[in-house]
Each structure stands twice: as C-alpha cells, then as structure tokens.
Amino acid sequence: MRVRAALTCLGIMLVSAALPAAARGQPLQPAGTESLLPEVPSVEEGAPDPSLGTPSQAADRVIHWVTVSGDNNALPFIVIDKLDARIFVFDPQGRPLGMAPALIGIRRGDDSAPGIGSRGINKIPVEQRTTPAGRFIAKFGPAKGHPPVLWVDYADAISLHPVVTANKRENRLQRIKSASAEDHRISFGCINVPASFYAKVVKPLFKARNSSSVVYILPDTKSVADVFPGTVLKAQATAPPAVTQTAARAQR
C-alpha cells in the first residue's frame, strides 16, 4: 500500500493549516474565531436530513438511467452529486438505501491531474484538489495507518470515507451541515460523508468478501451527457421509476 493511501486520501492535512484562508476554501466565520465554534455533530444518526430534499434533475437523470439500463451490473451503486454536495446509495435492484451530505474536492474539475495518486500531499497544489467525475468500480481496501476505506479510484488515491476531523481549522463537521454547497468543497479530492452514514449505509454493502459497488460521480464542469453518454440514449425511455422520487425519504 503506497503512502499516499493514508496521506492524500484520508487527509492528514497538517500542511493546510499553513495555507491562506482562500486556499482552504470559503471560511465559515471571520478569521481568528475558529476556537469559538463548537464541534457540532454532522447530519447522520440514522435519519435523512429533511433539508436535503429530492435528488437534483441531473442526479435523478443518472439514477434513472442506471436503474433502467442495468449499468450497475446487479451491483449496489452510489451516486455522488458534486454540485449539490450529496450522496445517494442504492441496492443492486435500484432501491434507495439512504442519502447524506458530502464533502468533496476544494476545486471544481472533473479530471484528476496525471500522477496525482503517487504524490505526497504537500506536492498537490490547491488547483489540482478535485474530485473526478465518472463511473468507478469501488472496493474496500487498506489505508496505511488508518481503517479500511472505500477506494473509488485507487490509482488516483480517491476514496470515500467518514469526515476527517484531524485539522480543526478546516471545520469539516460544520461544513457538512452547511446549506451552501460551496462550503462542502474542502477535501484534497476524496469524498467525506457523516460517520454513522458510512457505518450504517455504506459499509453494509460490502459484507461479502471482495464485494464491489459502482460509483457514479456527477460532473461539475462538464455536462452529464459528456461523462455518461448512456443517459442520452435512455433519455426517451419510460418515465423515471418511483424509486428515484422516494430517494429523499428512504433510509435504513
């Protein structure tokens, strides 16, 4: 396991403390007041946040396409909407298992920089800290010095894991509760989700040894059609099934 598995993905981001506020993302409070903010719990505890609402039009389009086409190959699947900073999880039949807010890469962009997965964290400039868009086959695997994580794109060191709180100055627990999607842009590219959502919704998908899931990450600079051409071919298919309309209310 390469060192970047722990450093790049889990974000032991001590170097970010030395960055100017603009490089760490939009501040949630005036400079110098970090110590006044309580460490509030993230939205989780087994119940969906009612403020999240239903999937966006783009997310619903991708969910519908996957469900109708069977693109998930009878595997559980996850849809991550970067523009809305939300994650939706489904079983192999397309039934919704849950949804939650998510933290994503600090910069917009739908491609990972070449060779970024093998670089040390202090070698990744802010403008390259993006969460790539696309279709990925994800599996659980070890991360050096940390519990196993869901590797979405191992080669580029992109994983999905619980919210990182090592660097208090980043205010990730506050950010994941924010109504502003821009406040959710703080990571080096990995996807952070509430800890109990990770434990209760994501991890149970991988109980079987060597099990995998399909992860669909929606773009924030390209079009959905560019990243998922199949959505165009299925645009005239039957009306979206009820499963996509009830995603906001489903949680197990």
C-alpha positions, 0 to 999 in steps of 0.5 A, a space after each residue: 500500500 503506497 503512502 499516499 493511501 493514508 496521506 492524500 486520501 484520508 487527509 492528514 492535512 497538517 500542511 493546510 493549516 499553513 495555507 491562506 484562508 482562500 486556499 482552504 476554501 470559503 471560511 465559515 466565520 471571520 478569521 481568528 474565531 475558529 476556537 469559538 465554534 463548537 464541534 457540532 455533530 454532522 447530519 447522520 444518526 440514522 435519519 435523512 436530513 429533511 433539508 436535503 430534499 429530492 435528488 437534483 434533475 441531473 442526479 435523478 437523470 443518472 439514477 434513472 438511467 442506471 436503474 433502467 439500463 442495468 449499468 450497475 451490473 446487479 451491483 449496489 451503486 452510489 451516486 455522488 452529486 458534486 454540485 449539490 454536495 450529496 450522496 445517494 446509495 442504492 441496492 443492486 435492484 435500484 432501491 434507495 438505501 439512504 442519502 447524506 451530505 458530502 464533502 468533496 474536492 476544494 476545486 471544481 474539475 472533473 479530471 484528476 491531474 496525471 500522477 496525482 495518486 503517487 504524490 505526497 500531499 504537500 506536492 498537490 497544489 490547491 488547483 489540482 484538489 478535485 474530485 473526478 467525475 465518472 463511473 468507478 468500480 469501488 472496493 474496500 481496501 487498506 489505508 496505511 495507518 488508518 481503517 479500511 476505506 472505500 477506494 473509488 479510484 485507487 490509482 488516483 488515491 480517491 476514496 470515500 470515507 467518514 469526515 476527517 476531523 484531524 485539522 480543526 481549522 478546516 471545520 469539516 463537521 460544520 461544513 457538512 451541515 452547511 446549506 451552501 454547497 460551496 462550503 462542502 468543497 474542502 477535501 484534497 479530492 476524496 469524498 467525506 460523508 457523516 460517520 454513522 452514514 458510512 457505518 450504517 449505509 455504506 459499509 453494509 454493502 460490502 459484507 461479502 468478501 471482495 464485494 464491489 459497488 459502482 460509483 457514479 460521480 456527477 460532473 461539475 464542469 462538464 455536462 452529464 451527457 459528456 461523462 455518461 453518454 448512456 443517459 442520452 440514449 435512455 433519455 426517451 425511455 419510460 418515465 423515471 421509476 418511483 424509486 428515484 422520487 422516494 430517494 429523499 425519504 428512504 433510509 435504513 
